Amino acid sequence: MSGRPGNAGGTWAGADVRPLGPEVLRIQRRKVRQMIQYAKIFTLMAGLTALVVVLGAYLGGSQGAILFFFLAAVMNFGMYWFSDRAVLKMYKAKVVGPEDAPEIYRMVDRLRQRARLPMPTVAIAPSDQPNAFATGRSTKKAVVCVTAGLLRVVDQAELEGVIAHELAHIKHRHMLVSTTAATMAGAIAILGSVTRWGVLLGGGRGGDRNPIVLIAMSIIAPMAAMIVQMAISRQNEFQADRTGAEIAGGPRGLANALRRLEESARRIPMDVNPAAAQLCIVNPLAGVRGQTMLKLFSTHPSTEDRIARLRGMEQEGF
């Protein structure tokens, strides 16, 4: 009769319990960070959902909340479904193939293979401001667009970092996340607007409620929803930076590019619809006066914070 195996020789019941190597530990830490990032986005989305439900029930009743949510969903779904064509038109971008821009096309193709993504449409916008963005409703309908200014001012490592960042947005389906957040925030904004007009005109469901409280809630709740929506966008940027550094093979190129692009965005204006500005890797309206008063509503984290996190990856021995 054989006895139960002990832990002699570093094993227990036949299992190898030798210390994990540095590469395995690094992968595990990366997975933990990704889980924390997803948890942050989930929490913010849950907060938006709660705002829709609570505000809708209080201001417009359950039927009103459902109606306004449906209206916002229709508008944002249209933006999501046709985003590739609409955004390219906003930026006056031109789709290019391997014959038109062989170097950038080959770079996108090489990096998307590392990211295990289908080949996206590649486009170049004529703007002198160095910038880039990604859009599209799915990985198969994705677009990566760079500006002519970007191709002139960055070196190859920096360009790879920028392209990898945009591919990370596609990989994480951030367009879908942003559209869902915009739908909820839009529903709250519409509901708040209708409630204000209802109170001012003497109608609506507020007969047994304090009109001052109703008006205050109809103003504060949409602002809170917008703040949460922008916070989701900022978390998406941090996530795309980290994943982009992994796709590119290191964080240094992206960190250097962010510094260069931020400085250029403050000097070189870009004529772009603010609705499309949030897609860019750095805020293309950074040079517009009054931006310091809108940090709470910014779609982008501060470039200094993004660079600091990327430098931290480098110090960790990425």
PyMOL commands that set and color helices and strands:
alter all, ss='L'
color gray80, all
select helices_A, chain A and resi 8-10+22-81+83-90+102-114+139-141+148-153+156-171+174-200+206-208+211-248+252-267+274-277+291-297+303-315
alter helices_A, ss='H'
color red, helices_A
select strands_A, chain A and resi 11-12+15-16+94-96+121-125+132-135+143-147
alter strands_A, ss='S'
color yellow, strands_A
deselect
rebuild
show_as cartoon
